[in-house]
Amino acid sequence: MAGGRHSAPGSGPPHRRRGRALPNEGRPLAEGEQSAGSIDSGRLPNGEGLQGLGLQIDKQRKPGKAKHAKRRHRVKWTLGIIGVVVVLLAGAVAGYAWYLNSQITRIVVKHLVPAPTKGVDVGSQNILLIGSTDRCVLTVQNPAYGLCSQGVNGVNSDVVMIAHLNRANHQISLLSIPRDLFVPNARVEGAYKIDAALYEGPGQLVNAIEEDFGIPIQHFVELNFDSFANVVNALGGIKMYFPEPVYDAYSGLDIQTTGCIALNGINALQVVRARHLQYKPPSVTTDDVDYWPYDPQSDLARIRRDHEFLRVLATAVAHQGLTNPIADAQLISSVAPQLVVDSGLSTSDMVDLILAFHGTNAFSVPQLTLSVMVDQFGDYYYQGSDFGDIEFPSEPQDHQVIDQFLGVTSNTDTMNGGDLPAPGAVSVSVVDGSGTYDQSATASALQALGFDVVGTGETEVAGDEVETLVEYDQATPAVQAAAQEVAQSLSGQVIMAFAPTTDGAQVTVVTGTDFAVNQPTPLVPPSTTTTPPVKAKGTEKASTTTTTSPTPTTTTLPTPQNFSAPTAPVEAFQPWDPRSCTASGGEGP
C-alpha cells in the first residue's frame, strides 16, 4: 500500500491563536444599575396572546395569582434550546411569513439528507446549529469582535451544536462537538480540527459530521455575532449570577464583581465566547488578572457555560413571552437579517416545528457533549503541519453519547436506520498506520469477532500520535453501516473516515497509536430461542427460531500518556461558572 494516504491541508499550516486582548467594549452593568440605559429594548405593549403557538399564557388569571402562575410557567419555552433560532420566527403564524421570507438568507447546503423513514428514529430531524466567527460578513464592523479590515478574517464554527427533534415522543436533545476535535474529513483535502470545516462551506461541515460520526443532518442554521447579540438586546438584556470575578482577554469578558449582573448583547457574547477564562477564587486577593488562575478545560469549559447560558436565555424568553407579533417585531427583525438557513428549511417548516414541540421544558432538554481526550503536549504536528492544541475521539464513549443523543440502541444504524450488519457480512482489511502495532494481531482479533479479514498492509506514519481510522469508500447504506459496526468493535482513539479502502474490502482499519479490538464474550456460545406455534381463530402460526451471537466485551484501555482521560458527556459546574439568577437576585440552580 502506498504511503501518504492523507494529503496535507490545502490552506497551509494553521497557526495557534495568540495575541493581545480584543477591545473590551460594552462593559457589564453593575448590580442594581438599569440596563435600559445601555440596551435599546424598544419593547411595545403586549396585546393578545398566541395560544395557538403553545406559549404558556393565561389571560384569565387574576392579579393575586400572577406570581404563582409566572413561577409555574417560567421554565416553559416553545422550542427549548433551539428556540434561539426557530421560536423567534413564531410571528409567521400571525402574518409575518412574507416578511420573514424576505429577510432570512437561504443558501444551498450540500450533503443534507432526508429525515429517516424507518427504524425508531422515523420522522426525526437533526438541525446543525453553528455560531460563525466570520467578521467580514457583518454589515457594521464592531471592534468588540475584532475587525475584518485588521486581518481578523477567519471563518470557523465557534460553536458546533446539533439539535435532535423526535416527533414520535416529542423529545428534544442537544449535542455539542468540541471545536478542537481533530477529524479526518474536516476539509476536502483531509484532516483538520472540526471548526475549520466551515471555511470550505457549511456543506463540508455537514459532510464531516455525517462521515466521521454517523449523525445524519437534515437542516442547517447559522448565527453570527450580530444576530446573537441582537437576540439578547431585543429581550432587554439578560441577567446571570457570577459566583466569582472572571476575565477573558480574548473575548473581552471582564466581570470584576460577584452577584446577579445585567448583560447586554455584547456582554453576553463575551460570556459564550470565553475559552481562555481566568477566575478569582477566594484564595486570591489581588485584582491583577495576571495572578488569576485559568480554567484548565478551555473550550470544553466554554461548552459547559454555553449550555447554562442557553437555559438562562430560554427562561428570559419565557418571562417576556412572545405574546403579540407586533410587540415582538423588534425581536424578529433584529435576528432575521443575520439568520442563514438551508434552502430546504421553509418558514412553514419552522412554524410546524414550533407547533410540534411547543410544550418542551427547556430545563428537561438533555445537553450532551461528545467525549474527547485532550492533548497534554502542546502543538500537534500531523503530516508536517502544526495544528496547535487538539483533542482526539474516544471509543466506546463517543458512540454511547451519540446513541443517547439520538435515542437509539447500540445496534442501530444511525445514518440509515435499521440494525447494523452481523460481523460475518463485513469484509475488512487492516493497515498499520502507527509503526508500532502488528497488523496481523489486529487482523486475528477482528477475525475472532467474526469479521471477514481479506488483507493487511502498511502506510506512512502521519505523526507521533495518530487516530485509528475506520475507512470506507462508498456512501451507500450497507457500507456505512459496515463501517459503524467495525468502529463499535474497537476501543480507544477511534473514528470513522471516508477514504479509499485496500484489498477490495468494504472497510479498512488504519491502526493508530492507541486502540484495541474488543474481545468477544468468553465461553458464551450463540443462544437459540424457539417460539412455539400459536393458534388463533382457526389458524396456526408456525414456530420461529432466533439465534443470538455473543456480544463483544468492550476493552478498557489505560489513558494515553500524552492525553487526558475521556471527558464526561455532562459536567458539573465549577465554582467560578456563571449561572442563573433567582427572582430575588441570588444564585440560581
N, C-alpha and C positions, 0 to 999 in steps of 0.2 A: 504494500500500500504506500502511495507517495506521501512525502512529508508536506507540511504546510497546508493542511486541510482547511484552515480558517484564515482568511485574509485579514490584514490589519485594518482598523477603522479608516474609512475613506477621508475623514476630515483632519487627519493628522493626530499626533499625540495630544491627549487632553491635558489641561493644566489645573492644578489644585487652586481652589479659591482662596486667595489671600488678599489682604489689602486693608485699607482704612475703613472705618465705620462710615455708613451712609449718613447723610444729614438727618438729624432727629427732629423732623417737623411733626406738628400735631401732638404735643405732649399730652399725656393723660390728665384728666381733670382730678383734682383732689377731692377727697371725701367731703360731701356736702356742697360742692360747687355745682352750679346749674349747668347742665350740659347744653341747654338750648343756646347759650351764647356762642358756642363753637360748632354747633351742628344745625344746619338749616333743615329742620324736620318738615316744616310746611304742611303739617297734617291738617286736613279738613274735618269738619264734624262728621261723625259716623251716622249713617242712616239705617235703613232696614238691613237685616242680616241675610246671609246667603246660606240658609239651612240646607239647601239642595246640594251644597258642596261639602256637607258633612262638618261644617265648622261648629264648634261647641258654643252655641249662643242660646240663651233663654230669655226671650223678650218679655216673658210674663213674670219673671222673678221680682220679688219685692225688695225695696232697698235694704230691709233688715236681713235678707238672705244673701245679699250680694257677695259678702266676704266669703261665706262658705262655698257659694257656687264658684267663685273665682278660684279658690283653692282646689276644688274638685276637678276643675277643667283646665287648670293652668299647664299641665303637662301633656294635654292632648294637642296633637298637631296634625294637620291634614295629611301630610306625606312623611311624617317622621323626619329622618335626617335628610333625605333628598329633596325636601321641601325648599331648601336653599335655592334650588334651581327651578323646580317644577311648580310648587304651590303658589309661587308668585304670579303665575300665569292664570290663576283661577278666574280672573276677570273676563276671560274669553267667554265664559258661560253667559255673562251678562252683557254681551255686545262688544267685547274687545277683540274678537277674533281677527277682524281686518287689521286693527291697529297693531296687534302683536305680530301678525304675519309680516307686516311691512317693516317691523323694527328688528326682529330676530335675524341673525345671519345664519343661513343654512348652507352647508357645504356637503360635497360628496365625500364620504368616508369609505375607503376600501376595506374589504375583509370582514365587514359586519355579516352576521349570519342570522337566518330566520329563527324565531322562537321554536323551541323543541315541540315536536308533535307526538312524542311517545315517551314512555317512562314516567317516573314520579315527578319530573320537572316539567311536564307538558304545560304549555301556555305561559311559562315563567319568562321573565326578561332580566337581562343583566345590562345595566347602564353604566358605562365608563364615565366617571366624573374627574375632570382634570383642572388643576389650577396652573395656568400658564405663567411663565416668567417673562414673556415677550413684552419688553418695554416699547419696542418700536411700533407696535400696532396701536398704542394708546393715542387717543385723539389729542389729549393735552398731556405733555410731558410733565412729570412730577418728580422733583429732586428727592423726595422721600423714598422713591422706588429705585433711584439710580437712573441716569439719563442715557437714552439711546445715542445721543449726539456725542457723549463722552465715552463711548465704547462699551456700555453695559447693554449688550445686544444678544445675549444668549437666549436660546429658545429651548426651554426644558419644562418638564412637567413637575413643578414644585410639589404638587400633591397628586397622587395616583390612588383613587378610590373606585370601588365597584359597588354599586347598589344592586342587590338581588331582590326582585319582586315576584312573589309566588302568589298567583291569583287563587290557586286551589285552597290554600289555607290562610290567605290574606296576611302573609308574613313578609316582613322586610328585614334584610340583614345587610351589613356593610363590611367590606374587606378593604384594608389599606395595604398597599405594596410599598415597602421602603424604597426610597428613590435611589439609594446607593447599591441596590441589589445587582450583582453582575450576572447578566444573562446572555446566552449565546446568540440570540436573534434580535437584539435590541436595534441594530442597524441592518440595512440591506447588506452592507459589507461584512458584518459579523458581530462579534461580541462587544459589549459596552455596558455601562450602567443603564438601568431601565429608564431613568429620567431623560436620557439622551435620545430616546427613540422619537420623541415628538419633533425633534429637529428635522426629521425626514417626513413629517406629516402625521396627522392623527391615525391614518390607516396603518402606518408602520408600528405604532404603539399597540393598536388593536391586534395586529398580526403577531407581535411578540408575546402578548398575554395569552393568545389562543394557542400558539405553537409551543410555548415553553411551559405553560401551566395547565393547559386543557380547560380553560374557562371561556365559554362562548360569549361573545359580546354582541348584543342586538342594537344598542344605541350609544351615542357619544354626546357628551355635553362638556363645554369648556367655559370656564370663567377666567377673566384676567384680574389684575389688581384693582382696576377701577370698578368693575362690576361687583366685586366682593365688598369693597369699601362702601359703595353706593347702597348696597343692601342694608348695611349697618346704619348708615346715616339716615336712610329713609325710615328706619324704625325709631329714629330719635336717639340712636346710640344704644349701647347695652352696658350692663354692669357685671364685673367679675370680682371675686374675692381673692386677694393676694395675701397668703399667709406670711410670706417673706418678700423683701425687696428683690427684684430681678432686673437683669440688664442683658442686652444682646447688642454688641457693637455692629453686627452685620444687618440686622433687621431694623435697628433704631429703637428697640424696646428699652424703656428706661423708667421703671417704677421704683421710686425711692421710699415709698411709704407702704404700709400694710393696710388691710381692710378692704371694704367694698368700694371699688373705684369705677367711675364712669369712663367709658371708652368711646371715642368716635370712630369713624371708618378707618382712618389711617392707624390709630392706636390698635384697633382690633387686628388689622393686617400685620402689624408688628408682632402681636402675640402669636398668631398662627404661623408666621414665617420664622420664628425664633428657633434655630437649631444650633446656635453657639451660646446657649443661655448660661449666664452666671447668676448666682444667688447669694444672698447674705444671710447665713444661718445665725442663730443666737450667739454662737461662739465667736463670731466676727464682729468687732465693734467699729471698724473704720468704714467710712463711706467711699473710700477709694476702691473702685471696682477692680483695680489691678490685684487686690488681695482677696477678691471673692472667688470661691471655687466654681468650677464648671460642672454643669450637668454631664455626667460621663457618657450618656447614651445618644447625644446629638439628635439626629433625625428621628430615631426611634422614640425618644422622649417627646419630640415635637408631635409625632403622630398621637401619642397618648394625650397631650394637651389639646390637640386639634379635635379629637373625639369629644372631649369635655366641652370645648368651645361650641361645637355644633349642638350639643344638648342645651347649652345656655341660650344660643340663638333660637332654637326651637321654642324654648319657653318664652322668649321675648316676643316671637311671632304670636304665640298663643295668648299672651297677656294683652297685646294690642288688638289681635283679631283682624282677619281680612273681612270686615263686616259690611263693606259697601264699596262697589267698584269705583265710585267717584272719589271717595275718601282715600282709597289706596292707589289712585292713579300715579302718584309720585313713586310709590314703591315699585310699581310695574315699569313705569317709564325710565326709572333710573337703572334698571337691570337689563331690560330687553335690548337696547342698542349694543351692549357689550357681550351679549349671550350668543355663543356659537354652538349649534347643534347639527347633527347629521340630517341630511335632506329627507330621510325617511321618518323623522320624528315630527309629526304634524301637530298643530295646535289642538286638534280634536283628540289626538293620541294623549297629549298631556292632560287634557280635561278628563279623559277616560281613566287615566291613572289616578287622578285626584278622587274621582267617584269610587274607584275600586278600593282605595286604601285610606279612605277618609277617617276611619276610626283608629288608626295606628297611634299608639302611645310612644312618643319619642324616647322615653326612658326605658322602654322594653325592647328597643331595637338592638340586636347583638352587633357590637362594633369590634371586629377582629382585625388582627394584623398578621400578615404572613410571617411565619417563624424564619429567622435567619441566624447565621453565625457571623459575627462582626470581626473583621481583621484586627489583629493586635500588633501589626508590624509596620504600619505607616503606608507608604506608597506601594501600590500593587502594579507590577510590571507583567504585561501579557503580550506575547509576540513582539517584544521590544518597545511597547508603548506604555507610558505611565498613566494609570487611571486613578491615582490618589487613593483615598480611603474607600474601601469596598466592603460588601457583605456577600456571603455565599448562601445558597439554599441549604435546607436541612430536611432530610427524609428520616423517618416517616412523618415528621411533624407537619410538613407542608401539605401533603395530601390529606392529612387529618383535618387541618384547618379549612382547606378548600371544600372538603366533603361537608363539614359543619356549616360553612357559609352557604353552600348550595342546598343543604338539607337532604343529602343523598347518602347512600351506604358506600362502603369502601369498594364494592364490586361494581359500582355504577360507571358506565362510560360517560364522563362528564361533558364531553364535547358533542356527543351524538345521541345520548340516551340509550337505554337498554343496559345489558350486562356486558362486562369485559369478557374477552375470549379466554378459553382454557389455555394454559401454557403450551400444551401439545399442539395447538393450532398456530403457534407463533414461531417463525424462523428467526434466529438470532446469530449475529457474528460478533466477535469480541476483538477489539483493537486496543493495544497498550498505548495509552496517551500520557503516562506519567513517568515512564522509565524505571519504575520501582516495583511494579506488580507483574506477576507471572500470569499472562493471559490464559494459559492452559488451565490453571487452577480456577480462574473465574469461569471459564467455559464449563468445567466439570461441575461447579456449583450450580450454574444455571441448568445444566442437564439434570441435576438431581431434583430440581423443581419441576421438571417435565418439559422445559423449552427445547426446541429443535435447534441445536447449535450447528451451524453449517460452515464455520470457518473462523480463523484467528489471524491476527496481523499486528503491525506496529505502525505508529505515526510519530511525527515530530512532537517533542515536548514543548508546550507553549509557554510555560512559566514554572517558577518554583512551587507554586500551589495552583492546581487546576481542578476544576469541577469534573465529575463523571457525567458524561453526556449520553443520553439515550436518544440516538438519532434515528429519524425516519424520513424518507424522501418522497412520500406520496401523501397528499392531503385528502385521502379517502377515509371514510369512516372506519373501515376494517383495519387499515394500517395505523391510524391514530389511536384506535383502541388497543392495538397490539403494543404500541409504544408505552401507553399508560400502564398496561399490565406488567411490562418489564420494569418500568420505573418504580412501581409499587412493590417490586420484588427485591429492591435494593435499599440500603440504608446509608446515611452519610450525606456528603455534599453532592447531591444528585439532582439533575434537571433534564427535562426533555429538550430536544432541539430538532429543527427541520434542516436536514442536511443529507447529502448522499450517503448511502449505506455501502457495505462491501459484501462480496461473495454472494450477491443476489439475495441477501437476507431482507426481510421486512424491517428489521430493527438492528442497528449496530450499537453496541455498548463501547464507548471510548472511555477507558478507565482513567480515573483521576487519582489524586493523592490521598483522598480519604473517603473510602466507601467499603461496603461489604455486601455480599449476596446473602439474603435472608435464608435461613435454614428451614426445611420442611419440618412439620411437626413430627417428632420421632415416635416410632413404634405405634403409629395410629394408621391402620390400613383404611382404604376407602370404605365408607359405610354404605350399605344398601338398604333402602326402606321400601317395602311393598305395601301399597294401599289396597285393601280388599275390595272386591266388587260391591257396588251399591245398587240396590233395586229401587226404582221409583216409578210409580204409575205404570206398572207392567213392562217397564224397560229395564235393562241391566247395563250398568256402566262397567266396562272392563277394568281389571286391576291394572295399576301402574307401578313401575319400579323407578326409583330415583337413586342415583349414585352420587355421593358427595366425596370430592377429593380432599386430601389433607390440606389444611391451611398453613402456609409458611409462617414460621416464627420470626418476628421482627428482631433483627440483631441490634443490640445496644452497643454503640461504639464509644470509646473514650473521646472527650473533647480534643480536637486537634490542638497541638501546642501553640500555634500561631493565631488561634481564633477563640472567641468567647463561646460559652455554651449556647445552645439554641435558645432564642428568645421566646417568651411566652406569647400566645395569641392575645391575651388580655393582661395588662399590667396595672398594678395598683398605683394610686397617686404617690408622689414623693412629697415631703413636707413643703417644698417650695412651689409646687404646681398650683397655678391659678385654678379656681373652681367657681361654682355658682354662689350667688349671694342668697341669703334668706330675705324674706319680705322686710324684716327689720334692719337689714344691712349687715347681718352677721355671716359667718362662714356656713355655706350650704353643704349639702351632701356630696 
